[in-house]
């Protein structure tokens, strides 16, 4: 049995209703639960696991997926259902990078029937995320992009807001610490990737894997002028391990401390933090994903279609 946890804003979309009816006619056993307010998706995901549901499907955008993940992580590992994704948001960064279809009926069929593959789940303080956390410039774009603009332009809304914001960027003095390393810098943007893209298709950590037990970290720093901003963009193309404006490294944990509260996003969900700790739980969830998905470092295992 599968249970679709559907963002209430998408519940009346004809394509979604038709997709559910089509899958039921095809013989799939699928229940639907609709969210009403923030927190519902996490609560419904946790409830599904306690009731023995084999697969939970997050129907919505990246934020809905994030909330469902947090509900599943409240359960013991033995109780956690497998997770499928029905992408219905404006960016759908995780679904796109996984190679999932974006039309409702094909996406729902994939969420129900693709094999389950073990994925790592990072945690920033007390909140889990599956795809990416960003701090500073990238987070500010995500949190300040109006929802109406997201609906009108989709992923293009992020590029538009980003172009405007880049003309008035701000740096933030901060310290990053990880095992074997420390970095003090004027932070323009920090990206902590389990997945690869954020902000409507920006490949911030293009070599990340969901199952390698590591976080891919991208730090953009010390760009006090537009000339340095251009230099940073050129340096970013080569991804040096440590450059004048770009650092890229992998770690299984990270501590961050700034002099003031900064905008942070977890899978597109905004919050503010002055400091935080990030850790990772290897293989904590089972995610429905294509066998040839490039986000995995290992091939899928046989017999991975039911409960996680």
ROVEXKOL-365140 format. One line per 3 residues: number of its first residue (from 1); their letters; for each residue x, z, y of N, C-alpha, C, O. Coordinates in steps of 0.1 Angstrom, whole numbers. Example, Ala and Ser with C-alpha at 12.3 -4.5 7.8 and 13.67 -1.06 7.14 Angstrom:
% ROVEXKOL-365140
1 = AS = 132,78,-57,123,78,-45,132,78,-33,142,85,-33; 128,71,-22,137,71,-11,129,79,0,134,80,11
//
This chain:
% ROVEXKOL-365140
1 = XXX = 8,0,-12,0,0,0,9,0,13,19,7,13; 5,-7,23,12,-8,35,2,-3,47,-10,-5,45; 8,2,57,0,6,69,6,0,81,18,2,84
4 = XXX = -2,-7,89,2,-13,102,-1,-3,113,-13,0,115; 9,1,120,7,10,132,8,0,144,19,-4,147; -3,-2,150,-5,-12,160,-6,-7,174,-14,2,176
7 = XXX = 3,-11,183,2,-7,197,-12,-11,202,-16,-22,201; -19,-1,208,-32,-3,213,-34,-15,222,-45,-21,223; -24,-18,230,-24,-30,239,-25,-43,231,-29,-53,237
10 = XXX = -21,-43,219,-21,-56,211,-33,-56,201,-35,-66,194; -41,-46,200,-51,-44,190,-62,-55,191,-67,-59,181; -65,-60,203,-75,-70,204,-70,-84,205,-78,-93,208
13 = XXX = -57,-86,203,-52,-100,203,-58,-108,191,-56,-104,180; -64,-119,194,-70,-127,183,-60,-130,172,-63,-130,160; -47,-134,176,-37,-138,166,-34,-126,156,-32,-128,144
16 = XXX = -34,-114,162,-31,-102,153,-43,-100,144,-40,-97,132; -55,-100,149,-66,-98,140,-67,-109,129,-70,-105,117; -65,-121,133,-65,-132,123,-54,-130,112,-56,-133,100
19 = XXX = -42,-125,117,-31,-123,107,-35,-112,97,-32,-114,85; -41,-101,102,-45,-90,93,-55,-96,83,-54,-93,71; -65,-103,87,-76,-108,78,-69,-118,68,-73,-118,56
22 = XXX = -60,-126,73,-54,-136,64,-46,-129,53,-46,-133,41; -38,-119,56,-31,-112,46,-39,-104,36,-36,-104,24; -51,-99,41,-60,-93,32,-66,-103,22,-68,-100,10
25 = XXX = -69,-114,28,-75,-125,19,-65,-130,9,-69,-134,-2; -52,-129,12,-41,-133,3,-39,-122,-7,-30,-124,-16; -45,-111,-6,-44,-100,-16,-35,-88,-12,-33,-79,-20
28 = XXX = -30,-88,0,-22,-77,4,-31,-65,8,-41,-66,14; -27,-53,4,-33,-40,6,-27,-34,19,-17,-28,19; -34,-36,30,-29,-32,43,-40,-25,51,-51,-30,53
31 = XXX = -36,-13,56,-45,-5,65,-40,-7,79,-28,-10,81; -48,-4,89,-44,-5,103,-47,8,110,-58,13,109; -38,13,118,-40,24,126,-35,20,140,-25,14,142
34 = XXX = -44,23,150,-41,18,164,-37,30,173,-43,41,172; -27,28,181,-22,39,190,-31,39,202,-36,29,207; -32,51,208,-40,53,220,-31,57,232,-32,53,243
37 = XXX = -21,66,229,-12,71,239,2,73,233,4,72,221; 11,76,243,25,78,238,26,90,228,19,100,230; 34,88,218,35,97,207,27,94,195,29,100,184
40 = XXX = 16,86,197,8,83,185,15,76,174,13,79,162; 24,66,178,30,58,168,40,67,159,40,65,147; 47,76,165,55,85,158,47,94,149,50,96,137
43 = XXX = 36,99,154,28,108,146,21,100,134,21,106,123; 17,88,137,11,80,126,21,76,115,18,75,103; 33,74,120,44,70,110,47,82,101,48,80,89
46 = XXX = 48,93,107,51,105,99,40,108,89,42,112,78; 27,107,94,16,109,86,15,99,74,12,103,63; 19,87,76,19,77,66,29,81,55,25,79,43
49 = XXX = 40,85,58,50,90,48,45,101,40,47,102,28; 39,111,47,33,122,39,22,119,30,19,126,20; 15,108,33,4,103,25,8,94,14,0,89,6
52 = XXX = 21,91,13,26,83,2,26,68,4,27,60,-5; 24,63,17,24,49,20,38,43,17,48,50,20; 38,32,11,51,26,7,58,19,18,70,19,18
55 = XXX = 51,12,27,57,5,38,49,6,50,37,4,50; 56,10,61,50,11,74,54,-1,83,66,-4,83; 45,-7,90,48,-18,98,46,-14,113,35,-10,116
58 = XXX = 56,-16,121,55,-13,135,50,-26,142,58,-35,143; 38,-25,148,32,-37,155,33,-35,170,24,-27,175; 42,-41,176,44,-39,191,57,-44,195,64,-52,188
61 = XXX = 62,-39,206,75,-43,211,86,-34,206,83,-26,197; 98,-35,212,109,-26,208,106,-12,209,111,-3,201; 98,-8,220,95,6,222,86,12,211,88,23,207
64 = XXX = 77,3,206,68,8,194,77,10,182,75,19,175; 86,0,179,95,2,168,103,15,169,104,22,159; 108,18,181,116,30,183,107,42,180,113,51,174
67 = XXX = 95,42,185,87,54,182,84,56,167,84,67,162; 81,45,161,78,46,146,91,51,139,90,59,130; 103,46,143,115,51,137,116,66,138,120,73,129
70 = XXX = 113,71,150,114,85,152,105,93,144,108,104,139; 93,88,141,83,94,132,88,94,118,87,105,111; 94,83,114,99,83,100,111,92,98,113,98,87
73 = XXX = 119,94,108,131,103,107,127,117,107,136,126,104; 115,121,110,110,135,108,108,138,94,107,150,90; 107,128,85,104,130,71,117,132,63,128,129,68
76 = XXX = 116,138,52,128,139,43,131,125,38,122,116,38; 144,122,34,147,108,30,138,103,18,135,91,18; 134,112,9,125,108,-2,111,104,3,105,97,-5
79 = XXX = 107,109,14,93,106,19,93,94,27,82,88,30; 104,89,32,103,78,42,99,65,36,105,60,27; 88,59,41,85,45,37,95,35,42,103,38,51
82 = XXX = 94,23,36,102,12,42,95,8,55,83,11,57; 103,2,63,99,-2,77,98,-17,78,108,-24,75; 87,-23,82,86,-37,86,83,-38,101,78,-28,107
85 = XXX = 85,-50,107,83,-52,121,74,-64,123,76,-74,118; 63,-61,131,54,-72,136,57,-73,151,51,-65,159; 66,-82,156,70,-82,170,59,-87,179,55,-99,178
88 = XXX = 55,-79,188,44,-83,198,48,-79,212,39,-79,221; 61,-77,215,65,-73,228,70,-84,237,68,-96,233; 76,-81,248,81,-91,257,95,-96,254,99,-107,256
91 = XXX = 103,-86,249,117,-89,245,119,-91,231,125,-101,226; 114,-82,222,116,-83,208,130,-85,204,133,-93,195; 139,-77,210,153,-79,207,157,-77,193,165,-85,187
94 = XXX = 152,-66,187,156,-63,173,151,-74,164,158,-79,155; 138,-77,165,132,-87,156,139,-101,157,141,-108,147; 142,-105,170,149,-118,172,162,-118,165,166,-128,159
97 = XXX = 170,-107,167,184,-107,162,183,-106,146,193,-110,140; 173,-100,141,171,-100,126,167,-113,121,169,-116,108; 163,-123,129,158,-136,124,144,-135,119,141,-144,110
100 = XXX = 136,-126,124,122,-125,119,113,-135,127,116,-138,139; 103,-141,121,94,-150,128,86,-142,139,84,-130,138; 82,-149,149,76,-143,160,61,-146,161,53,-140,168
103 = XXX = 56,-156,153,41,-158,153,35,-147,143,41,-144,133; 23,-143,147,18,-131,141,16,-132,126,20,-122,119; 10,-142,121,8,-143,106,20,-144,98,22,-136,88
106 = XXX = 30,-152,102,43,-153,95,50,-140,96,57,-135,86; 50,-133,108,57,-121,110,51,-110,101,58,-102,95; 38,-109,100,32,-99,92,35,-101,77,37,-91,70
109 = XXX = 34,-114,73,38,-116,59,52,-112,56,55,-107,45; 61,-115,65,75,-111,63,77,-96,63,84,-90,55; 70,-89,72,70,-74,72,65,-68,59,70,-57,55
112 = XXX = 56,-75,53,50,-70,40,59,-73,28,59,-65,19; 66,-84,28,71,-89,16,87,-91,16,92,-93,5; 93,-91,27,108,-92,27,114,-80,20,108,-69,21
115 = XXX = 125,-82,13,132,-70,7,136,-60,17,139,-63,28; 136,-47,13,141,-36,21,156,-35,20,161,-35,9; 162,-33,32,177,-32,32,180,-19,40,175,-17,50
118 = XXX = 190,-12,34,194,1,41,200,-2,54,209,-10,55; 196,6,64,202,5,78,206,19,83,200,29,79; 216,19,91,220,31,98,210,34,109,204,25,115
121 = XXX = 209,47,112,201,51,124,209,60,133,211,72,129; 212,56,145,219,64,154,209,74,161,197,72,161; 215,85,167,207,95,174,214,98,186,226,102,186
124 = XXX = 207,97,198,212,102,211,206,115,213,194,116,216; 214,126,213,209,140,214,198,142,203,201,142,191; 185,143,207,175,146,197,165,134,195,154,135,190
127 = XXX = 169,122,199,161,110,198,168,99,191,179,95,195; 162,93,181,168,83,173,165,69,180,156,67,187; 174,60,176,172,46,180,177,37,169,185,41,161
130 = XXX = 173,24,169,177,16,158,185,4,163,194,-1,156; 183,-1,175,190,-13,180,201,-9,189,213,-11,186; 198,-4,201,208,-2,211,204,8,222,192,9,225
133 = XXX = 214,15,227,213,24,239,221,18,250,232,14,247; 216,18,262,224,13,273,223,23,284,213,31,286; 234,24,292,235,33,303,240,26,315,248,17,315
136 = XXX = 234,29,327,238,23,339,231,10,342,219,10,342; 239,0,345,233,-13,350,222,-18,341,211,-21,345; 225,-20,328,216,-26,318,203,-17,317,192,-23,316
139 = XXX = 205,-4,317,194,5,316,185,4,328,173,5,327; 191,3,340,184,2,352,175,-11,353,164,-10,358; 181,-22,347,173,-34,347,160,-32,338,149,-35,343
142 = XXX = 162,-26,326,151,-25,317,140,-16,323,128,-19,322; 144,-5,329,135,5,334,128,0,347,117,5,350; 134,-8,355,129,-13,367,121,-26,367,115,-30,376
145 = XXX = 121,-33,355,114,-45,354,99,-42,353,95,-36,343; 91,-47,362,76,-44,361,70,-50,348,74,-61,344; 61,-42,343,55,-47,330,47,-60,332,47,-68,323
148 = XXX = 41,-62,344,34,-75,346,44,-86,346,40,-97,341; 56,-84,352,66,-95,352,71,-98,338,73,-109,334; 72,-87,330,76,-89,316,66,-98,308,70,-107,301
151 = XXX = 53,-95,311,43,-103,304,43,-117,309,41,-126,301; 45,-120,321,45,-133,327,57,-141,323,56,-153,319; 69,-135,323,81,-143,321,88,-140,308,98,-147,304
154 = XXX = 83,-130,300,90,-126,288,104,-122,290,107,-114,300; 113,-126,282,127,-122,283,133,-127,296,143,-120,301; 128,-137,302,133,-142,315,132,-132,326,139,-133,336
157 = XXX = 123,-123,325,121,-112,335,133,-104,337,137,-100,348; 140,-101,325,152,-93,326,163,-100,333,171,-94,341; 165,-113,330,175,-121,337,173,-121,352,182,-121,360
160 = XXX = 160,-123,356,157,-123,370,160,-110,377,166,-110,388; 156,-99,372,158,-86,378,173,-84,378,179,-78,387; 180,-87,367,195,-85,366,202,-93,377,212,-87,383
163 = XXX = 198,-105,380,205,-113,391,203,-106,404,213,-106,412; 192,-100,407,189,-93,419,197,-80,420,204,-77,430; 197,-73,409,204,-60,408,219,-61,410,225,-53,416
166 = XXX = 224,-72,405,239,-74,405,244,-75,419,256,-72,422; 236,-78,429,240,-79,443,241,-65,449,246,-64,460; 235,-55,442,235,-41,448,239,-31,437,233,-21,435
169 = XXX = 249,-35,429,253,-26,417,260,-13,422,265,-13,433; 259,-4,413,265,10,416,274,14,404,270,12,393; 285,20,407,294,26,397,292,41,396,288,48,405
172 = XXX = 294,46,383,292,60,380,304,66,374,308,62,363; 311,75,380,323,82,374,318,89,361,308,97,361; 325,87,350,321,93,338,333,94,328,343,88,330
175 = XXX = 331,103,318,341,104,307,335,101,294,324,106,291; 341,93,286,337,90,272,347,96,263,359,95,265; 343,103,252,352,108,242,346,105,228,334,105,226
178 = XXX = 356,101,220,353,98,206,365,102,197,375,104,203; 363,102,184,375,106,176,386,97,178,385,85,175; 397,102,183,409,94,185,410,88,199,419,80,201
181 = XXX = 400,90,208,400,83,220,393,91,232,384,99,229; 397,88,244,390,93,256,392,83,267,403,76,268; 382,81,275,382,71,286,375,77,298,364,81,297
184 = XXX = 382,77,309,377,81,322,375,68,330,385,60,332; 364,65,335,362,52,342,350,53,352,342,62,351; 350,43,361,338,41,370,329,31,362,332,19,362
187 = XXX = 319,37,356,310,29,347,301,20,354,293,24,362; 301,7,351,291,-2,355,280,-3,345,268,-2,348; 284,-4,332,274,-4,321,280,0,309,292,-3,306
190 = XXX = 273,8,301,277,12,287,266,8,278,255,10,280; 271,1,267,261,-3,256,266,3,243,278,2,240; 257,9,236,260,15,223,252,8,213,240,11,212
193 = XXX = 258,-1,205,250,-10,197,250,-6,182,261,-4,176; 239,-5,176,237,-6,161,233,-20,158,238,-26,148; 224,-26,166,221,-40,166,230,-47,176,240,-42,181
196 = XXX = 226,-60,179,235,-68,187,230,-72,201,238,-74,210; 217,-72,204,213,-77,217,202,-68,223,196,-60,216; 202,-68,236,193,-60,244,189,-67,257,195,-77,260
199 = XXX = 179,-62,264,175,-67,277,170,-81,276,172,-89,285; 163,-85,265,157,-98,264,166,-109,260,165,-120,264; 176,-105,251,184,-115,245,199,-115,249,206,-124,245
202 = XXX = 203,-105,256,217,-104,260,225,-98,248,223,-87,244; 235,-106,243,243,-102,232,254,-93,237,265,-97,239; 251,-80,238,261,-70,243,271,-66,232,283,-64,236
205 = XXX = 267,-65,220,276,-61,209,274,-71,198,269,-68,188; 280,-83,200,277,-94,191,282,-93,177,278,-101,168; 291,-84,174,297,-82,161,291,-70,153,297,-66,142
208 = XXX = 282,-63,159,276,-51,153,269,-54,139,264,-65,138; 269,-44,131,262,-45,118,253,-33,117,257,-22,121; 242,-34,111,232,-23,109,236,-14,98,229,-4,96
211 = XXX = 246,-18,89,248,-10,77,263,-7,75,267,-4,64; 271,-6,86,285,-4,85,289,11,88,301,14,87; 279,19,91,282,33,95,289,35,108,294,46,111
214 = XXX = 289,25,117,296,26,129,288,21,141,278,13,139; 291,26,153,285,22,165,295,12,172,307,15,172; 290,1,177,298,-8,185,296,-5,200,284,-5,204
217 = XXX = 306,-2,206,306,3,220,312,-7,230,322,-13,227; 304,-10,240,309,-19,251,309,-12,264,298,-7,268; 320,-11,271,321,-4,283,326,-14,294,336,-20,293
220 = XXX = 317,-16,304,321,-24,316,324,-14,327,315,-6,330; 335,-16,334,339,-5,343,348,-11,355,354,-22,354; 349,-3,365,358,-5,376,357,-19,382,366,-27,383
223 = XXX = 344,-22,386,342,-35,393,336,-32,407,324,-33,409; 345,-28,416,341,-24,429,338,-35,439,336,-32,451; 338,-47,435,335,-58,444,330,-70,436,330,-70,424
226 = XXX = 324,-79,443,318,-91,436,330,-99,429,327,-106,419; 341,-99,435,353,-107,429,356,-100,416,359,-107,406; 356,-87,415,359,-80,403,348,-82,393,350,-82,381
229 = XXX = 336,-83,398,324,-85,389,326,-99,382,323,-100,370; 330,-109,390,333,-122,384,344,-121,374,344,-127,363; 355,-114,377,366,-112,368,361,-105,355,366,-108,344
232 = XXX = 353,-95,356,347,-88,345,340,-98,336,341,-97,323; 332,-107,341,324,-116,333,333,-126,326,331,-129,314; 344,-130,332,354,-138,325,361,-131,313,363,-136,302
235 = XXX = 364,-118,316,371,-110,306,361,-107,294,365,-106,283; 348,-106,298,338,-102,287,338,-114,277,334,-111,265; 340,-126,281,340,-137,271,350,-136,260,348,-141,249
238 = XXX = 361,-129,263,372,-127,253,371,-114,245,378,-112,235; 363,-104,250,361,-91,244,374,-85,240,376,-82,228; 382,-81,249,395,-74,245,392,-60,241,382,-54,245
241 = XXX = 400,-54,232,398,-40,228,399,-31,240,392,-21,241; 408,-34,249,409,-27,262,414,-36,272,426,-41,271; 406,-38,283,410,-47,293,409,-40,307,407,-28,307
244 = XXX = 411,-48,317,410,-42,331,396,-37,334,394,-27,341; 386,-45,329,372,-42,332,363,-40,320,352,-36,321; 369,-44,308,360,-44,296,368,-36,285,379,-39,282
247 = XXX = 361,-27,279,366,-20,267,355,-22,256,343,-22,258; 360,-25,243,351,-27,232,358,-20,220,369,-22,217; 350,-11,213,356,-4,202,344,1,193,333,0,197
250 = XXX = 348,6,181,338,11,171,341,25,168,353,29,168; 331,33,166,332,47,163,320,52,156,309,46,157; 321,63,149,309,69,143,303,80,151,293,87,147
253 = XXX = 308,82,164,302,92,173,308,91,186,319,86,188; 300,95,197,305,93,210,299,104,219,287,108,217; 307,110,228,302,119,238,304,113,252,314,107,255
256 = XXX = 294,115,260,294,109,274,290,120,284,281,127,282; 297,120,295,295,129,305,297,123,319,308,117,321; 287,124,328,288,118,341,286,129,351,282,140,348
259 = XXX = 288,125,364,286,135,375,272,136,380,269,145,387; 263,127,375,249,128,379,241,122,368,246,115,359; 228,124,369,219,118,360,219,103,361,218,97,372
262 = XXX = 219,96,350,220,81,350,208,76,342,203,82,333; 203,63,345,193,57,337,198,54,323,209,48,322; 191,57,313,194,54,299,182,47,292,171,51,295
265 = XXX = 185,37,284,174,32,276,178,33,261,189,31,257; 168,36,253,169,36,238,159,26,233,147,29,233; 164,15,228,155,4,223,145,0,234,134,-2,231
268 = XXX = 150,0,246,141,-4,258,133,8,264,126,6,274; 133,20,257,125,31,263,134,39,273,145,43,269; 129,41,285,137,47,296,137,62,295,127,68,292
271 = XXX = 149,68,299,150,82,302,162,84,311,169,74,315; 165,96,314,177,99,323,185,110,316,180,119,311; 198,109,317,208,118,312,220,119,320,225,109,326
274 = XXX = 225,132,322,238,133,328,249,133,318,260,129,320; 246,137,306,255,137,295,247,136,282,236,140,281; 254,132,271,247,131,258,258,130,247,269,127,249
277 = XXX = 253,132,235,261,130,223,254,120,214,242,120,212; 261,111,208,256,101,199,262,102,186,274,102,185; 254,103,175,259,103,161,251,93,154,242,87,159
280 = XXX = 255,90,141,249,80,133,246,85,119,255,92,113; 235,82,114,231,86,100,232,73,91,222,65,92; 242,71,83,243,59,75,232,58,65,229,67,58
283 = XXX = 226,45,64,217,42,54,204,51,54,198,53,44; 200,55,66,189,65,67,175,59,65,166,66,61; 174,46,68,161,39,67,163,26,59,174,21,58
286 = XXX = 151,21,53,151,9,47,143,-1,55,131,2,57; 148,-12,59,142,-21,68,139,-35,61,148,-40,55; 128,-40,63,124,-54,58,132,-64,66,130,-65,79
289 = XXX = 141,-71,60,149,-81,67,152,-93,58,152,-91,46; 155,-105,63,158,-117,55,171,-115,47,180,-108,52; 172,-120,35,184,-119,27,196,-124,34,207,-119,32
292 = XXX = 195,-134,43,206,-140,49,208,-135,64,215,-141,71; 202,-124,67,203,-118,80,218,-115,84,224,-108,76; 223,-120,95,237,-118,99,240,-103,104,252,-100,105
295 = XXX = 230,-95,105,233,-81,110,237,-72,99,239,-60,102; 239,-77,87,243,-68,76,257,-72,71,260,-84,70; 264,-62,67,278,-64,62,278,-66,47,288,-70,41
298 = XXX = 267,-62,41,266,-62,26,253,-70,22,244,-70,29; 254,-77,10,242,-84,6,231,-74,1,234,-63,-1; 218,-79,1,207,-70,-3,208,-66,-18,214,-74,-26
301 = XXX = 203,-55,-21,203,-50,-35,191,-54,-42,180,-56,-35; 191,-56,-55,179,-60,-62,170,-48,-63,174,-37,-63; 157,-52,-64,147,-42,-66,144,-33,-54,142,-21,-55
304 = XXX = 144,-39,-42,142,-32,-30,130,-36,-22,130,-38,-10; 119,-36,-29,106,-41,-23,96,-29,-20,87,-32,-12; 98,-18,-25,88,-7,-23,93,3,-14,100,1,-4
307 = XX = 90,16,-17,93,27,-9,108,28,-7,116,25,-17; 113,33,4,127,34,7,133,44,-2,146,47,-1
//
